[in-house]
Amino acid sequence: MKKKKKPQITIVYKGPSIFEVARYVHEETVAHCEYCGKPMSRSDVNDYGSLCESCYMKEYY
């Protein structure tokens, strides 16, 4: 019996590179902490709301 060859799959991604996504999420300043004024990235805002990480920890823990 002959074994069937598995077809090769090619994935093509047509979007921003992983580096562009990382820069968009982590490097661009989109807000400032309401307590101390520290610049915050999209990632910070998503994780801690209107406070930077250190002010968030002081406030809630």
PDB file of N, CA, C and O in Angstrom:
ATOM      1  N   MET A   1       0.821  -1.189   0.000  1.00  0.00           N
ATOM      2  CA  MET A   1       0.000   0.000   0.000  1.00  0.00           C
ATOM      3  C   MET A   1       0.862   1.249   0.000  1.00  0.00           C
ATOM      4  O   MET A   1       1.839   1.348   0.743  1.00  0.00           O
ATOM      5  N   LYS A   2       0.495   2.180  -0.827  1.00  0.00           N
ATOM      6  CA  LYS A   2       1.217   3.449  -0.879  1.00  0.00           C
ATOM      7  C   LYS A   2       0.670   4.400   0.180  1.00  0.00           C
ATOM      8  O   LYS A   2      -0.535   4.483   0.422  1.00  0.00           O
ATOM      9  N   LYS A   3       1.605   5.110   0.797  1.00  0.00           N
ATOM     10  CA  LYS A   3       1.189   6.125   1.754  1.00  0.00           C
ATOM     11  C   LYS A   3       0.855   7.405   1.003  1.00  0.00           C
ATOM     12  O   LYS A   3       1.569   7.802   0.083  1.00  0.00           O
ATOM     13  N   LYS A   4      -0.230   8.042   1.403  1.00  0.00           N
ATOM     14  CA  LYS A   4      -0.595   9.306   0.782  1.00  0.00           C
ATOM     15  C   LYS A   4       0.255  10.413   1.375  1.00  0.00           C
ATOM     16  O   LYS A   4       0.481  10.452   2.585  1.00  0.00           O
ATOM     17  N   LYS A   5       0.719  11.302   0.533  1.00  0.00           N
ATOM     18  CA  LYS A   5       1.477  12.453   1.007  1.00  0.00           C
ATOM     19  C   LYS A   5       0.496  13.482   1.550  1.00  0.00           C
ATOM     20  O   LYS A   5      -0.548  13.754   0.957  1.00  0.00           O
ATOM     21  N   LYS A   6       0.863  14.041   2.687  1.00  0.00           N
ATOM     22  CA  LYS A   6       0.029  15.094   3.263  1.00  0.00           C
ATOM     23  C   LYS A   6       0.267  16.380   2.465  1.00  0.00           C
ATOM     24  O   LYS A   6       1.408  16.714   2.145  1.00  0.00           O
ATOM     25  N   PRO A   7      -0.796  17.084   2.151  1.00  0.00           N
ATOM     26  CA  PRO A   7      -0.597  18.340   1.425  1.00  0.00           C
ATOM     27  C   PRO A   7       0.107  19.359   2.323  1.00  0.00           C
ATOM     28  O   PRO A   7      -0.126  19.403   3.531  1.00  0.00           O
ATOM     29  N   GLN A   8       0.953  20.160   1.727  1.00  0.00           N
ATOM     30  CA  GLN A   8       1.633  21.206   2.481  1.00  0.00           C
ATOM     31  C   GLN A   8       0.697  22.392   2.643  1.00  0.00           C
ATOM     32  O   GLN A   8      -0.024  22.771   1.720  1.00  0.00           O
ATOM     33  N   ILE A   9       0.725  22.961   3.822  1.00  0.00           N
ATOM     34  CA  ILE A   9      -0.111  24.117   4.101  1.00  0.00           C
ATOM     35  C   ILE A   9       0.781  25.341   4.186  1.00  0.00           C
ATOM     36  O   ILE A   9       1.806  25.329   4.867  1.00  0.00           O
ATOM     37  N   THR A  10       0.389  26.390   3.496  1.00  0.00           N
ATOM     38  CA  THR A  10       1.119  27.645   3.539  1.00  0.00           C
ATOM     39  C   THR A  10       0.211  28.697   4.156  1.00  0.00           C
ATOM     40  O   THR A  10      -0.921  28.896   3.714  1.00  0.00           O
ATOM     41  N   ILE A  11       0.720  29.364   5.180  1.00  0.00           N
ATOM     42  CA  ILE A  11      -0.037  30.423   5.833  1.00  0.00           C
ATOM     43  C   ILE A  11       0.586  31.749   5.454  1.00  0.00           C
ATOM     44  O   ILE A  11       1.794  31.943   5.596  1.00  0.00           O
ATOM     45  N   VAL A  12      -0.233  32.650   4.975  1.00  0.00           N
ATOM     46  CA  VAL A  12       0.229  33.982   4.595  1.00  0.00           C
ATOM     47  C   VAL A  12      -0.494  34.991   5.476  1.00  0.00           C
ATOM     48  O   VAL A  12      -1.723  35.030   5.514  1.00  0.00           O
ATOM     49  N   TYR A  13       0.275  35.798   6.178  1.00  0.00           N
ATOM     50  CA  TYR A  13      -0.283  36.821   7.061  1.00  0.00           C
ATOM     51  C   TYR A  13      -0.034  38.176   6.435  1.00  0.00           C
ATOM     52  O   TYR A  13       1.105  38.531   6.132  1.00  0.00           O
ATOM     53  N   LYS A  14      -1.097  38.928   6.242  1.00  0.00           N
ATOM     54  CA  LYS A  14      -0.957  40.255   5.634  1.00  0.00           C
ATOM     55  C   LYS A  14      -1.445  41.297   6.622  1.00  0.00           C
ATOM     56  O   LYS A  14      -2.557  41.811   6.495  1.00  0.00           O
ATOM     57  N   GLY A  15      -0.629  41.602   7.587  1.00  0.00           N
ATOM     58  CA  GLY A  15      -0.970  42.585   8.605  1.00  0.00           C
ATOM     59  C   GLY A  15       0.309  43.181   9.154  1.00  0.00           C
ATOM     60  O   GLY A  15       1.396  42.939   8.631  1.00  0.00           O
ATOM     61  N   PRO A  16       0.168  43.967  10.218  1.00  0.00           N
ATOM     62  CA  PRO A  16       1.377  44.561  10.804  1.00  0.00           C
ATOM     63  C   PRO A  16       2.286  43.485  11.394  1.00  0.00           C
ATOM     64  O   PRO A  16       1.825  42.430  11.831  1.00  0.00           O
ATOM     65  N   SER A  17       3.570  43.773  11.394  1.00  0.00           N
ATOM     66  CA  SER A  17       4.522  42.814  11.971  1.00  0.00           C
ATOM     67  C   SER A  17       4.341  42.773  13.482  1.00  0.00           C
ATOM     68  O   SER A  17       3.719  43.661  14.064  1.00  0.00           O
ATOM     69  N   ILE A  18       4.877  41.756  14.104  1.00  0.00           N
ATOM     70  CA  ILE A  18       4.780  41.625  15.553  1.00  0.00           C
ATOM     71  C   ILE A  18       5.466  42.799  16.241  1.00  0.00           C
ATOM     72  O   ILE A  18       5.063  43.195  17.334  1.00  0.00           O
ATOM     73  N   PHE A  19       6.483  43.351  15.621  1.00  0.00           N
ATOM     74  CA  PHE A  19       7.189  44.500  16.189  1.00  0.00           C
ATOM     75  C   PHE A  19       6.317  45.750  16.139  1.00  0.00           C
ATOM     76  O   PHE A  19       6.328  46.549  17.076  1.00  0.00           O
ATOM     77  N   GLU A  20       5.570  45.923  15.067  1.00  0.00           N
ATOM     78  CA  GLU A  20       4.658  47.058  14.962  1.00  0.00           C
ATOM     79  C   GLU A  20       3.534  46.947  15.986  1.00  0.00           C
ATOM     80  O   GLU A  20       3.123  47.950  16.570  1.00  0.00           O
ATOM     81  N   VAL A  21       3.042  45.750  16.202  1.00  0.00           N
ATOM     82  CA  VAL A  21       1.988  45.529  17.191  1.00  0.00           C
ATOM     83  C   VAL A  21       2.517  45.822  18.590  1.00  0.00           C
ATOM     84  O   VAL A  21       1.851  46.491  19.379  1.00  0.00           O
ATOM     85  N   ALA A  22       3.710  45.326  18.897  1.00  0.00           N
ATOM     86  CA  ALA A  22       4.312  45.568  20.218  1.00  0.00           C
ATOM     87  C   ALA A  22       4.523  47.062  20.448  1.00  0.00           C
ATOM     88  O   ALA A  22       4.239  47.564  21.536  1.00  0.00           O
ATOM     89  N   ARG A  23       5.009  47.766  19.457  1.00  0.00           N
ATOM     90  CA  ARG A  23       5.198  49.208  19.587  1.00  0.00           C
ATOM     91  C   ARG A  23       3.859  49.902  19.821  1.00  0.00           C
ATOM     92  O   ARG A  23       3.760  50.793  20.665  1.00  0.00           O
ATOM     93  N   TYR A  24       2.834  49.501  19.082  1.00  0.00           N
ATOM     94  CA  TYR A  24       1.506  50.096  19.211  1.00  0.00           C
ATOM     95  C   TYR A  24       0.945  49.897  20.618  1.00  0.00           C
ATOM     96  O   TYR A  24       0.335  50.807  21.178  1.00  0.00           O
ATOM     97  N   VAL A  25       1.150  48.713  21.187  1.00  0.00           N
ATOM     98  CA  VAL A  25       0.561  48.377  22.484  1.00  0.00           C
ATOM     99  C   VAL A  25       1.408  48.864  23.655  1.00  0.00           C
ATOM    100  O   VAL A  25       0.860  49.295  24.669  1.00  0.00           O
ATOM    101  N   HIS A  26       2.747  48.805  23.534  1.00  0.00           N
ATOM    102  CA  HIS A  26       3.598  49.041  24.690  1.00  0.00           C
ATOM    103  C   HIS A  26       4.404  50.332  24.683  1.00  0.00           C
ATOM    104  O   HIS A  26       4.843  50.768  25.748  1.00  0.00           O
ATOM    105  N   GLU A  27       4.617  50.959  23.541  1.00  0.00           N
ATOM    106  CA  GLU A  27       5.531  52.103  23.522  1.00  0.00           C
ATOM    107  C   GLU A  27       4.846  53.454  23.378  1.00  0.00           C
ATOM    108  O   GLU A  27       5.372  54.460  23.852  1.00  0.00           O
ATOM    109  N   GLU A  28       3.707  53.497  22.745  1.00  0.00           N
ATOM    110  CA  GLU A  28       3.046  54.774  22.503  1.00  0.00           C
ATOM    111  C   GLU A  28       2.327  55.251  23.768  1.00  0.00           C
ATOM    112  O   GLU A  28       1.585  54.487  24.387  1.00  0.00           O
ATOM    113  N   THR A  29       2.545  56.503  24.146  1.00  0.00           N
ATOM    114  CA  THR A  29       1.863  57.073  25.303  1.00  0.00           C
ATOM    115  C   THR A  29       0.456  57.488  24.900  1.00  0.00           C
ATOM    116  O   THR A  29       0.270  58.269  23.966  1.00  0.00           O
ATOM    117  N   VAL A  30      -0.537  56.956  25.615  1.00  0.00           N
ATOM    118  CA  VAL A  30      -1.933  57.270  25.293  1.00  0.00           C
ATOM    119  C   VAL A  30      -2.662  57.956  26.445  1.00  0.00           C
ATOM    120  O   VAL A  30      -3.744  58.508  26.247  1.00  0.00           O
ATOM    121  N   ALA A  31      -2.082  57.928  27.648  1.00  0.00           N
ATOM    122  CA  ALA A  31      -2.711  58.557  28.809  1.00  0.00           C
ATOM    123  C   ALA A  31      -1.639  58.838  29.856  1.00  0.00           C
ATOM    124  O   ALA A  31      -0.491  58.415  29.722  1.00  0.00           O
ATOM    125  N   HIS A  32      -2.034  59.553  30.890  1.00  0.00           N
ATOM    126  CA  HIS A  32      -1.147  59.821  32.021  1.00  0.00           C
ATOM    127  C   HIS A  32      -1.870  59.411  33.300  1.00  0.00           C
ATOM    128  O   HIS A  32      -3.088  59.548  33.406  1.00  0.00           O
ATOM    129  N   CYS A  33      -1.112  58.909  34.265  1.00  0.00           N
ATOM    130  CA  CYS A  33      -1.675  58.473  35.540  1.00  0.00           C
ATOM    131  C   CYS A  33      -2.382  59.651  36.215  1.00  0.00           C
ATOM    132  O   CYS A  33      -1.857  60.765  36.245  1.00  0.00           O
ATOM    133  N   GLU A  34      -3.573  59.397  36.755  1.00  0.00           N
ATOM    134  CA  GLU A  34      -4.335  60.461  37.405  1.00  0.00           C
ATOM    135  C   GLU A  34      -3.698  60.925  38.708  1.00  0.00           C
ATOM    136  O   GLU A  34      -3.939  62.053  39.137  1.00  0.00           O
ATOM    137  N   TYR A  35      -2.890  60.081  39.348  1.00  0.00           N
ATOM    138  CA  TYR A  35      -2.254  60.463  40.603  1.00  0.00           C
ATOM    139  C   TYR A  35      -0.900  61.123  40.396  1.00  0.00           C
ATOM    140  O   TYR A  35      -0.675  62.242  40.856  1.00  0.00           O
ATOM    141  N   CYS A  36       0.003  60.435  39.703  1.00  0.00           N
ATOM    142  CA  CYS A  36       1.386  60.932  39.612  1.00  0.00           C
ATOM    143  C   CYS A  36       1.734  61.544  38.258  1.00  0.00           C
ATOM    144  O   CYS A  36       2.767  62.203  38.135  1.00  0.00           O
ATOM    145  N   GLY A  37       0.901  61.342  37.245  1.00  0.00           N
ATOM    146  CA  GLY A  37       1.151  61.937  35.938  1.00  0.00           C
ATOM    147  C   GLY A  37       2.087  61.155  35.038  1.00  0.00           C
ATOM    148  O   GLY A  37       2.455  61.637  33.967  1.00  0.00           O
ATOM    149  N   LYS A  38       2.481  59.954  35.449  1.00  0.00           N
ATOM    150  CA  LYS A  38       3.386  59.125  34.646  1.00  0.00           C
ATOM    151  C   LYS A  38       2.724  58.763  33.318  1.00  0.00           C
ATOM    152  O   LYS A  38       1.540  58.425  33.293  1.00  0.00           O
ATOM    153  N   PRO A  39       3.478  58.829  32.205  1.00  0.00           N
ATOM    154  CA  PRO A  39       2.915  58.418  30.909  1.00  0.00           C
ATOM    155  C   PRO A  39       2.558  56.934  30.912  1.00  0.00           C
ATOM    156  O   PRO A  39       3.269  56.112  31.489  1.00  0.00           O
ATOM    157  N   MET A  40       1.447  56.607  30.258  1.00  0.00           N
ATOM    158  CA  MET A  40       0.976  55.223  30.225  1.00  0.00           C
ATOM    159  C   MET A  40       0.730  54.779  28.792  1.00  0.00           C
ATOM    160  O   MET A  40       0.237  55.548  27.967  1.00  0.00           O
ATOM    161  N   SER A  41       1.082  53.519  28.503  1.00  0.00           N
ATOM    162  CA  SER A  41       0.855  52.935  27.176  1.00  0.00           C
ATOM    163  C   SER A  41      -0.530  52.302  27.135  1.00  0.00           C
ATOM    164  O   SER A  41      -1.220  52.244  28.152  1.00  0.00           O
ATOM    165  N   ARG A  42      -0.935  51.830  25.966  1.00  0.00           N
ATOM    166  CA  ARG A  42      -2.223  51.133  25.843  1.00  0.00           C
ATOM    167  C   ARG A  42      -2.279  49.920  26.765  1.00  0.00           C
ATOM    168  O   ARG A  42      -3.315  49.631  27.365  1.00  0.00           O
ATOM    169  N   SER A  43      -1.163  49.219  26.872  1.00  0.00           N
ATOM    170  CA  SER A  43      -1.101  48.043  27.727  1.00  0.00           C
ATOM    171  C   SER A  43      -1.329  48.429  29.183  1.00  0.00           C
ATOM    172  O   SER A  43      -2.078  47.752  29.888  1.00  0.00           O
ATOM    173  N   ASP A  44      -0.696  49.504  29.644  1.00  0.00           N
ATOM    174  CA  ASP A  44      -0.877  49.968  31.024  1.00  0.00           C
ATOM    175  C   ASP A  44      -2.330  50.345  31.282  1.00  0.00           C
ATOM    176  O   ASP A  44      -2.902  49.965  32.304  1.00  0.00           O
ATOM    177  N   VAL A  45      -2.923  51.088  30.362  1.00  0.00           N
ATOM    178  CA  VAL A  45      -4.314  51.517  30.511  1.00  0.00           C
ATOM    179  C   VAL A  45      -5.233  50.307  30.550  1.00  0.00           C
ATOM    180  O   VAL A  45      -6.184  50.268  31.331  1.00  0.00           O
ATOM    181  N   ASN A  46      -4.951  49.327  29.714  1.00  0.00           N
ATOM    182  CA  ASN A  46      -5.763  48.110  29.701  1.00  0.00           C
ATOM    183  C   ASN A  46      -5.647  47.358  31.022  1.00  0.00           C
ATOM    184  O   ASN A  46      -6.637  46.818  31.516  1.00  0.00           O
ATOM    185  N   ASP A  47      -4.448  47.318  31.597  1.00  0.00           N
ATOM    186  CA  ASP A  47      -4.216  46.558  32.829  1.00  0.00           C
ATOM    187  C   ASP A  47      -4.659  47.303  34.090  1.00  0.00           C
ATOM    188  O   ASP A  47      -5.197  46.687  35.011  1.00  0.00           O
ATOM    189  N   TYR A  48      -4.441  48.622  34.143  1.00  0.00           N
ATOM    190  CA  TYR A  48      -4.617  49.364  35.390  1.00  0.00           C
ATOM    191  C   TYR A  48      -5.594  50.524  35.310  1.00  0.00           C
ATOM    192  O   TYR A  48      -5.742  51.260  36.286  1.00  0.00           O
ATOM    193  N   GLY A  49      -6.255  50.710  34.201  1.00  0.00           N
ATOM    194  CA  GLY A  49      -7.221  51.805  34.084  1.00  0.00           C
ATOM    195  C   GLY A  49      -6.537  53.152  34.033  1.00  0.00           C
ATOM    196  O   GLY A  49      -5.622  53.351  33.234  1.00  0.00           O
ATOM    197  N   SER A  50      -6.966  54.087  34.877  1.00  0.00           N
ATOM    198  CA  SER A  50      -6.433  55.446  34.820  1.00  0.00           C
ATOM    199  C   SER A  50      -5.223  55.663  35.716  1.00  0.00           C
ATOM    200  O   SER A  50      -4.716  56.782  35.804  1.00  0.00           O
ATOM    201  N   LEU A  51      -4.747  54.600  36.390  1.00  0.00           N
ATOM    202  CA  LEU A  51      -3.588  54.708  37.274  1.00  0.00           C
ATOM    203  C   LEU A  51      -2.419  53.908  36.728  1.00  0.00           C
ATOM    204  O   LEU A  51      -2.622  52.883  36.077  1.00  0.00           O
ATOM    205  N   CYS A  52      -1.196  54.364  36.985  1.00  0.00           N
ATOM    206  CA  CYS A  52      -0.020  53.573  36.606  1.00  0.00           C
ATOM    207  C   CYS A  52       0.056  52.371  37.553  1.00  0.00           C
ATOM    208  O   CYS A  52      -0.683  52.305  38.536  1.00  0.00           O
ATOM    209  N   GLU A  53       0.931  51.444  37.263  1.00  0.00           N
ATOM    210  CA  GLU A  53       1.009  50.216  38.055  1.00  0.00           C
ATOM    211  C   GLU A  53       1.309  50.495  39.523  1.00  0.00           C
ATOM    212  O   GLU A  53       0.665  49.921  40.402  1.00  0.00           O
ATOM    213  N   SER A  54       2.273  51.367  39.803  1.00  0.00           N
ATOM    214  CA  SER A  54       2.639  51.597  41.203  1.00  0.00           C
ATOM    215  C   SER A  54       1.518  52.302  41.970  1.00  0.00           C
ATOM    216  O   SER A  54       1.264  51.958  43.124  1.00  0.00           O
ATOM    217  N   CYS A  55       0.846  53.271  41.362  1.00  0.00           N
ATOM    218  CA  CYS A  55      -0.277  53.938  42.033  1.00  0.00           C
ATOM    219  C   CYS A  55      -1.450  52.983  42.204  1.00  0.00           C
ATOM    220  O   CYS A  55      -2.152  53.038  43.214  1.00  0.00           O
ATOM    221  N   TYR A  56      -1.668  52.116  41.236  1.00  0.00           N
ATOM    222  CA  TYR A  56      -2.727  51.112  41.324  1.00  0.00           C
ATOM    223  C   TYR A  56      -2.472  50.189  42.516  1.00  0.00           C
ATOM    224  O   TYR A  56      -3.381  49.899  43.294  1.00  0.00           O
ATOM    225  N   MET A  57      -1.217  49.729  42.650  1.00  0.00           N
ATOM    226  CA  MET A  57      -0.883  48.833  43.757  1.00  0.00           C
ATOM    227  C   MET A  57      -1.047  49.541  45.103  1.00  0.00           C
ATOM    228  O   MET A  57      -1.526  48.937  46.062  1.00  0.00           O
ATOM    229  N   LYS A  58      -0.658  50.806  45.183  1.00  0.00           N
ATOM    230  CA  LYS A  58      -0.829  51.571  46.437  1.00  0.00           C
ATOM    231  C   LYS A  58      -2.315  51.726  46.768  1.00  0.00           C
ATOM    232  O   LYS A  58      -2.706  51.637  47.932  1.00  0.00           O
ATOM    233  N   GLU A  59      -3.119  51.953  45.769  1.00  0.00           N
ATOM    234  CA  GLU A  59      -4.552  52.213  45.964  1.00  0.00           C
ATOM    235  C   GLU A  59      -5.331  50.961  46.338  1.00  0.00           C
ATOM    236  O   GLU A  59      -6.198  51.008  47.211  1.00  0.00           O
ATOM    237  N   TYR A  60      -5.032  49.839  45.685  1.00  0.00           N
ATOM    238  CA  TYR A  60      -5.871  48.650  45.849  1.00  0.00           C
ATOM    239  C   TYR A  60      -5.249  47.522  46.664  1.00  0.00           C
ATOM    240  O   TYR A  60      -5.934  46.546  46.969  1.00  0.00           O
ATOM    241  N   TYR A  61      -3.972  47.626  47.024  1.00  0.00           N
ATOM    242  CA  TYR A  61      -3.350  46.530  47.787  1.00  0.00           C
ATOM    243  C   TYR A  61      -2.626  47.020  48.993  1.00  0.00           C
ATOM    244  O   TYR A  61      -2.052  46.222  49.735  1.00  0.00           O
TER     245      TYR A  61
END
